Amino acid sequence: MSVTTQLAAIDLAELTEKAALQTRVDRKYLLPATAAVAILDGLDPCTRVLEIDGLRTFRYRSVYFDTPDLVSFRLTAQRRRRRFKIRTRTYLDSSLCWLEVKTEGYRGGTVKDRLPYAAGDHDTVDPGRWFVDEILGHSAALSFAPTLVTHYRRTTLYQPAGNSRATVDVDLTWTDADGRVLSLPDVAVIETKTGAAASPVDRLLWARGHRPVSISKYATGLAALRPELPAAPWRRQLRRYFTA
């Protein structure tokens, strides 16, 4: 986003050192893209933006994997304690790829474990199945296949206060296994990632009238593309934002 060009840069090594936050509290916000620009305009000047090879906005492709009966989706929809997500994430500007398993940690925090992955394997968990089983512990009898693909552009912010991170995702597109597509070019997703306490970005959003919402890029996107699926946790967001 152009409003971030005035902020100082931070490189990936320093960001990882200061705010890796693999175990963290996530707060997610859905808002019009124009409102997201206004939020960024109000950032503390000490905020820094991730920059790699001169780029400050990066293209992401995530492939989510689930069982034929959508165990991962249903655990999320039912707010089960042991819910999980499995995905490959490809950073399209660098061709780097990771296999990631996200689980719920202590007191609702998110734990993300990741494994370096061959970009050519982004559509399968087979080479990393041992890793998935090691993290989940209960998945040996489950079969996973690609269920949903997301594309978006991300800007990552670092705030020295509390060593917190925030991401701003725009140009969001979802494609399911049957080829159905949903694109939301006028919507932004802002995620704050902190150790526990609210970040400066959270407080800025609250001051502008925006509150955290229940949203999962995987589960909410799949529910939007497949209306027959249970969607109670995201019904309000689906009605307001997830329409073509």
N, C-alpha and C positions, 0 to 999 in steps of 0.2 A: 504494500500500500504506500502511496506517495508520501503520506504524512510522516512515515517513519524515516525518510531520508535525512531529516535534521537530527536524528538521534545518533549517538556514538555507537560504533560496532562492537560486537563481542564475537570471538571465534569459537568454533565448536569445542576445542580442547578446554578453554577457560569456562565455557558454559557448563560442560560436563563436570569439571572440577568443583564449581561453585554450587550448581543446582541440578545434579543428576536426578534426584527425586524419583528413583525407581519404586520406592514405597512412599505413598503420598496421599494427600486428600485432593480430589479433583472437584471443581465446581464448574458447571457448564451453563452457558447462556446462549439463547437463541434470540437474534434480533435482526432487523433489516440491515443490509450492508451499509446503507447511508448512516444509520445510527452507530454502527461500529466505527466508521471513519470519525464521527464526532467524539466518540470515546477516546480514540487514539490521539486526537488533538489535545485532549486534556491530560495526557500522561505526564508524570514527573519528568523533568528534563534529565534526571540522572538515569532514566531507563535506557537500556542498551538493546540493540537489535542484532540477532544472529546474522552474520555475514560470512558466506563461503564463496571464494573465487569471484568476488564482486557482486554476488547475488544476495538479495535479502528476502525474496519470496521464492518458495520451492514447491515443486510439483510432487505430489504423493500419489501412490497407488497402493491400496490395501486390498488383499483378498482374504475374506473371512471363510472359515471352514466350520461345517456343522455336520451332524449325523443326518441320515435320511428322515428321521422324525423330529429333527430340529431341537435336540436336547439343549444346546447352548442358548438358543433363542428362548425356549420355554422357561428355562431356569431364570433368565433375565426378566421375562414378562411376569413371572410369579414371585420375583424378588427373593429367590432362594439364597440362603447364606453361602452355599458352595458354588455359586455361578462362576462361569469362566468364559473367556473368548480366546480363540486361536486364529491367528492371521499371519500372513506374510506382509511386510511393508517394504515397498521399493521406493527409494528416493530417485525419482526419474532423472533429475539433473546430474546425478553422480553415478547412477546405476548400482548403488549399494543396496543390499537387500538384507532383511532380518526376518527370522521366524520368531514370533512373539506369542507368549501365553500370558494373559491377564487374569488374575484371580482377586478375590476379595480378601483383604487382610484384616488385621485386628481393628475392631471398632469401625468397620466399613471402609477403611482405607484401601486404595488400589495398589496391588503388587504386580509389577510387570517384569517378567523374565524374558530374555531375548538371546538368540543364537545367531551368529553371522551365517548367512545363507547364500547359496548361489542364485543369482538373479534369474537364471534359466529355470529354476525350480519353484518360481513364485506361485504356480498353480497347483502345487502338491505338498502335502506334509510328509510324504514317504521318507525322504532323506533325513528328516528331523523327528521322525515319530518317536524315537527313543527319548528325545528331549521332552516332547509333549507328555509322554507317559511318566517320565521322571517328575515333572512338575505337578501333574494332576493326581497321579497315584491310583486313580480309579477308572482310567480310560482304556485299559488294555483290550476290553471286549468291544469298544466302540469303533465305528468306521467313520472317517471324516472325508468330506468332499467339498470342493469350492461351492459356496452358496451365494455369496454377494461380493461385488467389487465396488470400491469407492474410489473416486478421483477428486482431488481438490488442490488448491494452492494454499500454502501455510506461511505465515510470518510468526517468528518466535521472539518473544521479548524476555529480557532478564531485568529484574528489579533488585538492586542491592539490599533494599529493606526486606529483611527476612530471607534473602537469597531465594526469591520466588521466581517462577516462570509463568508466562501466559502465552497462549497460542491463539492466532486468529486465522480461521479457515474460511475461504470463499470459493466461489465457482464449484459448488458441491454437486457431484453426480453419483447416482447409484445405478448399478446394473445387476439384475439377479440372474440365476442360472438359466432361466427361460428367455433371456434377452429383453425383459422389460426394463425400461430406463426412466429414471426421474432426475431432472436437473433443476437446481434451485439457484440461479445466478444472482438473485436479489437478496439472498439470506446469508448471514454470517454466523458461525459458531465460535464463540470465545470460550476457551477453557483456561482456568487458573489452576496451577499445580503448586501446592504448598506442603510444608511439613505438617502443619496443623492450623495455625492462625490464618485469618483472612489476609490476603495480600493487598497492596495498594490498588491493583486493578479491580479486585473485588469491591473495595470501598468506593472506587470511582463509579463502577457500574451501579452499585446500590444508590449512590447519590443521584444518579440519572434515572432512577426508577426501574432498573432492571434487576431481577432476582434470579437465583439459580433455578434451573429446570431439570426435570428428569428426561434425559435423552441419551441414547446409545446410537452411535453412527450405524452400527450393525443392526441392532434389534429394531430401532425406530425406522431406519431405512427399509428394512425387510417388511415391516408391518405396513409401511406406506405403499409398497409395491404389491403386497398380497393382503388385501383387506379382509380375507377370511381368517387371518391369524389373530390370536388374542392381542389386544393393544391397549388395555386399560391404563397402564402407567403413562402412556404418551398421547392419550386421546386429545387432550387440549392442544399439545404442540402439533399433532397431525392436522387438526382442523385449521389451526392458525397459519402454519408455515409450510407443511409438506404437501403442497398442491402444485401441479405443474404450471 
